[in-house]
């Protein structure tokens, strides 16, 4: 066996919703999301972090890759989507691997069965089966341009059902356990504003379930700064773009997912209001209001304090 020090991580997507429509757009179930997130934490805890990742463009597969990478503490900048992984033969999958040549050291491929099962079986010369969310770690030859059967060895075969159901906090080796990956509990948001002849105005939006009024905020995406992540949330949730000030207005906390979430909030001077056709979450609704109305309307004390802080800063 001509195995070297390079490694291949093969991950089958998490459990997906039942078919009935386009197979490529089937979404992950909530348990499927948690399984691939547990696998991401497992990668980080064991120092198996990939240098790069490639996934099938099918929804259940590329979302599995994104969630695993984020839970591992990585961003998704290194993730590539490869159409050839969807429904691919062993020969086609080896062709995808050949594109990596003699680098990088460790590659994560997220795909489907029976493709990745057949690939692992051929590479190792032994049966390797994949339930949803399962991962295999293979030691590979140094050169992937021409891969031959039996040239890899199986280092680990991990079933997410055997991993802890909760997640370590605040790091992969943290002693505290929580119901969601650690990064869920750090959030950032913006107070969007503009100046008009009638005075300062604040944009407020509906919450995801339209039960109360909020400002754009969300989980800080691993691999992104808090301000960049907040700007991303503003575009998605409110359909706006602008300049986010690096100096925050402060933080507030609230309870979610069985623990306390900390949200840091920044001022955002709005420069562009997108048309509803380019606004991902237009169902929320949005409105420009005076700071006084914003304070009266916003559903959380923390958000009201952020509006007061913005008014004081702009005075």
PLY file of the C-alpha trace (Angstrom):
ply
format ascii 1.0
element vertex 315
property float x
property float y
property float z
element edge 314
property int vertex1
property int vertex2
end_header
0.00 0.00 0.00
1.46 3.33 -1.09
-0.11 5.60 1.52
1.48 8.91 2.48
0.68 11.69 4.94
-2.15 13.31 2.98
-5.72 12.75 4.10
-9.19 12.63 2.60
-12.27 13.25 4.72
-15.44 11.83 3.18
-18.72 13.05 4.65
-22.19 11.97 3.60
-24.79 14.72 3.85
-27.11 14.73 6.86
-30.60 13.29 6.84
-32.73 15.16 4.30
-36.45 15.72 3.94
-38.39 13.11 1.99
-38.51 13.43 -1.78
-41.46 14.52 -3.87
-39.96 17.45 -5.73
-36.60 18.21 -7.26
-34.05 15.90 -5.65
-31.38 18.58 -5.88
-33.30 20.99 -3.67
-34.21 18.64 -0.82
-33.41 20.37 2.48
-31.83 18.94 5.61
-34.05 18.01 8.51
-33.24 19.60 11.88
-31.71 16.32 13.17
-29.70 16.17 9.94
-28.35 19.68 10.59
-27.35 18.77 14.15
-25.57 15.59 12.99
-23.27 17.38 10.54
-22.64 20.12 13.10
-21.58 17.48 15.62
-19.24 16.09 13.00
-17.74 19.56 12.49
-17.08 19.87 16.22
-15.54 16.39 16.14
-13.17 17.48 13.37
-12.03 20.47 15.42
-11.70 18.55 18.68
-9.47 15.93 17.01
-7.44 18.41 14.94
-8.73 16.97 11.65
-9.56 20.36 10.15
-9.55 20.35 6.34
-7.40 22.73 4.34
-10.08 22.89 1.67
-13.50 21.40 1.02
-15.61 20.44 -1.97
-19.27 19.45 -2.08
-22.05 18.52 -4.43
-24.22 21.55 -5.27
-27.37 19.71 -4.14
-28.95 21.68 -1.28
-28.69 18.94 1.35
-25.03 18.40 0.50
-23.61 21.90 0.28
-25.59 22.95 3.37
-24.12 19.95 5.22
-20.65 21.12 4.21
-21.34 24.70 5.33
-22.75 23.65 8.70
-19.90 21.22 9.40
-17.26 23.82 8.51
-18.88 26.53 10.62
-19.25 24.21 13.61
-15.55 23.39 13.23
-14.78 27.10 13.57
-13.96 27.57 9.90
-15.49 29.85 7.34
-16.90 28.65 4.04
-14.46 30.55 1.83
-12.54 27.34 1.10
-15.68 25.45 0.05
-16.09 24.73 -3.63
-19.17 23.26 -5.30
-18.48 20.51 -7.81
-21.42 19.36 -9.99
-19.53 16.13 -10.74
-20.05 14.89 -7.18
-23.82 14.66 -7.61
-24.73 11.15 -8.74
-21.11 10.52 -9.67
-19.36 7.24 -10.39
-16.15 6.24 -8.63
-14.20 7.22 -11.75
-15.80 10.68 -11.77
-15.11 11.20 -8.06
-11.48 10.18 -8.54
-11.36 12.78 -11.28
-12.49 15.42 -8.79
-9.75 14.31 -6.39
-7.20 14.38 -9.22
-7.82 18.12 -9.54
-6.11 18.55 -6.16
-2.90 17.03 -7.55
-0.21 16.97 -4.87
-1.81 19.56 -2.57
-3.40 20.42 -0.15
-2.73 18.15 2.83
-6.29 17.40 3.96
-9.41 17.64 1.78
-13.04 17.32 2.84
-15.43 15.95 0.21
-19.16 16.05 1.02
-21.28 13.86 -1.20
-23.99 11.27 -1.64
-24.42 7.54 -1.47
-23.64 5.26 -3.15
-20.92 7.44 -4.68
-18.76 8.15 -1.64
-19.28 4.66 -0.23
-18.07 3.12 -3.49
-15.16 5.57 -3.60
-14.00 4.75 -0.06
-14.40 1.03 -0.72
-12.28 1.17 -3.87
-9.60 3.38 -2.35
-9.20 1.27 0.81
-9.93 -2.17 -0.64
-12.50 -2.86 2.08
-16.24 -2.15 2.43
-16.92 1.32 3.86
-20.59 2.19 4.34
-22.07 5.62 5.07
-25.25 6.37 7.00
-26.42 10.01 6.74
-23.96 12.35 8.43
-21.24 9.70 8.70
-17.58 10.52 8.10
-14.56 8.46 7.00
-10.98 9.64 7.38
-8.54 8.12 4.88
-4.76 8.25 4.67
-3.97 8.85 1.03
-1.01 8.67 -1.38
0.93 11.88 -1.88
-0.04 12.23 -5.56
-3.77 12.20 -6.38
-3.46 12.74 -10.11
-3.65 8.97 -10.68
-5.37 7.12 -7.83
-5.40 3.33 -7.87
-7.57 0.88 -5.93
-6.26 -0.14 -2.53
-3.81 2.77 -2.16
-5.54 4.36 0.85
-6.07 3.21 4.43
-9.04 3.85 6.71
-7.97 5.85 9.77
-11.40 6.50 11.29
-15.06 5.85 10.56
-17.35 8.07 12.65
-21.11 7.80 13.10
-22.73 11.02 14.38
-25.16 8.94 16.44
-22.21 7.91 18.60
-21.17 11.50 19.32
-22.46 13.61 22.25
-25.87 15.09 21.50
-25.00 18.54 22.86
-22.12 20.85 21.98
-19.07 22.02 23.95
-18.84 25.69 24.90
-17.04 28.01 24.36
-14.62 25.87 22.31
-14.35 22.27 21.05
-12.69 21.38 24.36
-14.98 23.48 26.58
-16.43 21.87 29.70
-19.88 23.48 29.37
-22.44 21.81 27.11
-25.12 23.60 25.09
-27.87 22.61 22.68
-26.31 24.39 19.68
-22.76 24.90 18.37
-20.75 27.49 20.31
-20.77 30.10 17.55
-24.57 30.40 17.73
-24.24 32.32 21.00
-22.22 35.25 19.59
-24.32 37.58 17.47
-23.99 40.99 15.88
-26.48 43.47 14.49
-26.97 47.03 13.29
-29.16 50.00 14.02
-29.77 51.28 10.46
-30.21 55.05 10.18
-30.46 57.91 7.70
-30.63 61.67 8.00
-33.56 63.46 6.34
-34.82 67.06 6.25
-37.25 65.97 8.96
-34.49 64.59 11.17
-32.88 61.26 12.03
-34.76 58.10 11.04
-34.25 54.50 12.16
-35.23 51.45 10.13
-37.04 48.71 12.02
-38.18 45.35 10.65
-40.49 42.55 11.67
-39.06 39.55 13.52
-38.85 36.27 11.61
-42.35 35.30 12.80
-43.69 38.88 12.65
-44.49 38.86 16.37
-42.53 42.01 17.26
-40.27 44.70 15.80
-36.47 44.32 15.72
-33.36 45.58 13.93
-31.23 43.33 11.70
-29.07 40.92 13.71
-27.87 37.35 13.61
-25.18 34.82 14.39
-21.63 35.95 13.68
-20.61 33.69 10.80
-17.31 31.87 11.45
-14.64 33.31 9.19
-16.32 36.75 9.12
-15.84 39.78 11.35
-18.72 40.88 13.55
-19.28 43.99 11.40
-19.17 42.07 8.11
-21.59 39.51 9.50
-23.92 42.28 10.69
-23.84 43.90 7.23
-24.74 40.53 5.72
-27.71 40.20 8.08
-28.85 43.73 7.20
-28.91 42.87 3.51
-30.77 39.60 4.05
-33.22 40.66 6.76
-33.87 44.29 5.87
-32.82 44.55 2.22
-30.41 47.40 2.89
-26.73 48.16 2.34
-24.58 50.81 3.91
-21.55 51.73 5.99
-21.16 49.91 9.32
-19.18 51.81 11.94
-16.43 49.71 13.56
-17.13 51.27 16.97
-20.03 49.34 18.48
-22.93 50.90 20.35
-22.65 48.20 22.99
-23.95 44.72 23.70
-27.10 43.20 25.08
-27.99 39.66 26.09
-31.06 37.49 25.82
-31.95 33.86 26.41
-32.14 31.42 23.51
-31.22 27.78 22.85
-31.07 27.12 26.58
-28.38 29.71 27.34
-27.50 33.38 27.08
-26.79 34.92 23.68
-24.53 38.01 23.52
-25.26 40.44 20.68
-22.97 43.34 19.76
-24.66 46.17 17.86
-23.15 48.71 15.44
-24.44 51.86 13.74
-25.12 51.50 10.02
-25.59 54.51 7.75
-27.88 53.23 5.03
-26.81 54.08 1.50
-28.99 51.68 -0.51
-32.49 50.30 -0.01
-32.94 47.26 -2.23
-36.06 46.56 -4.20
-38.21 43.81 -2.68
-37.28 41.50 -5.55
-33.66 41.56 -4.31
-34.60 41.36 -0.63
-34.31 37.78 0.65
-36.67 38.21 3.63
-39.18 40.73 2.35
-41.94 38.96 4.32
-40.62 40.75 7.41
-41.63 44.21 6.27
-39.61 47.34 7.05
-40.28 50.95 7.94
-38.44 54.19 8.66
-39.46 55.75 11.96
-38.23 58.45 14.29
-35.91 57.41 17.14
-38.77 58.04 19.58
-41.08 55.66 17.72
-38.27 53.09 17.41
-37.75 53.12 21.18
-41.48 52.70 21.78
-41.83 49.93 19.20
-38.76 47.69 19.54
-39.45 44.52 21.46
-36.27 44.22 23.54
-34.86 46.58 26.19
-31.39 45.93 24.76
-32.40 47.19 21.32
-34.04 50.27 22.79
-30.79 51.04 24.61
-28.91 50.74 21.33
-31.16 53.35 19.70
-30.56 55.72 22.62
-26.81 55.13 22.27
-26.93 55.90 18.53
-28.86 59.14 19.07
-26.31 60.25 21.68
-23.39 59.43 19.37
-24.83 61.30 16.39
-25.72 64.39 18.40
0 1
1 2
2 3
3 4
4 5
5 6
6 7
7 8
8 9
9 10
10 11
11 12
12 13
13 14
14 15
15 16
16 17
17 18
18 19
19 20
20 21
21 22
22 23
23 24
24 25
25 26
26 27
27 28
28 29
29 30
30 31
31 32
32 33
33 34
34 35
35 36
36 37
37 38
38 39
39 40
40 41
41 42
42 43
43 44
44 45
45 46
46 47
47 48
48 49
49 50
50 51
51 52
52 53
53 54
54 55
55 56
56 57
57 58
58 59
59 60
60 61
61 62
62 63
63 64
64 65
65 66
66 67
67 68
68 69
69 70
70 71
71 72
72 73
73 74
74 75
75 76
76 77
77 78
78 79
79 80
80 81
81 82
82 83
83 84
84 85
85 86
86 87
87 88
88 89
89 90
90 91
91 92
92 93
93 94
94 95
95 96
96 97
97 98
98 99
99 100
100 101
101 102
102 103
103 104
104 105
105 106
106 107
107 108
108 109
109 110
110 111
111 112
112 113
113 114
114 115
115 116
116 117
117 118
118 119
119 120
120 121
121 122
122 123
123 124
124 125
125 126
126 127
127 128
128 129
129 130
130 131
131 132
132 133
133 134
134 135
135 136
136 137
137 138
138 139
139 140
140 141
141 142
142 143
143 144
144 145
145 146
146 147
147 148
148 149
149 150
150 151
151 152
152 153
153 154
154 155
155 156
156 157
157 158
158 159
159 160
160 161
161 162
162 163
163 164
164 165
165 166
166 167
167 168
168 169
169 170
170 171
171 172
172 173
173 174
174 175
175 176
176 177
177 178
178 179
179 180
180 181
181 182
182 183
183 184
184 185
185 186
186 187
187 188
188 189
189 190
190 191
191 192
192 193
193 194
194 195
195 196
196 197
197 198
198 199
199 200
200 201
201 202
202 203
203 204
204 205
205 206
206 207
207 208
208 209
209 210
210 211
211 212
212 213
213 214
214 215
215 216
216 217
217 218
218 219
219 220
220 221
221 222
222 223
223 224
224 225
225 226
226 227
227 228
228 229
229 230
230 231
231 232
232 233
233 234
234 235
235 236
236 237
237 238
238 239
239 240
240 241
241 242
242 243
243 244
244 245
245 246
246 247
247 248
248 249
249 250
250 251
251 252
252 253
253 254
254 255
255 256
256 257
257 258
258 259
259 260
260 261
261 262
262 263
263 264
264 265
265 266
266 267
267 268
268 269
269 270
270 271
271 272
272 273
273 274
274 275
275 276
276 277
277 278
278 279
279 280
280 281
281 282
282 283
283 284
284 285
285 286
286 287
287 288
288 289
289 290
290 291
291 292
292 293
293 294
294 295
295 296
296 297
297 298
298 299
299 300
300 301
301 302
302 303
303 304
304 305
305 306
306 307
307 308
308 309
309 310
310 311
311 312
312 313
313 314
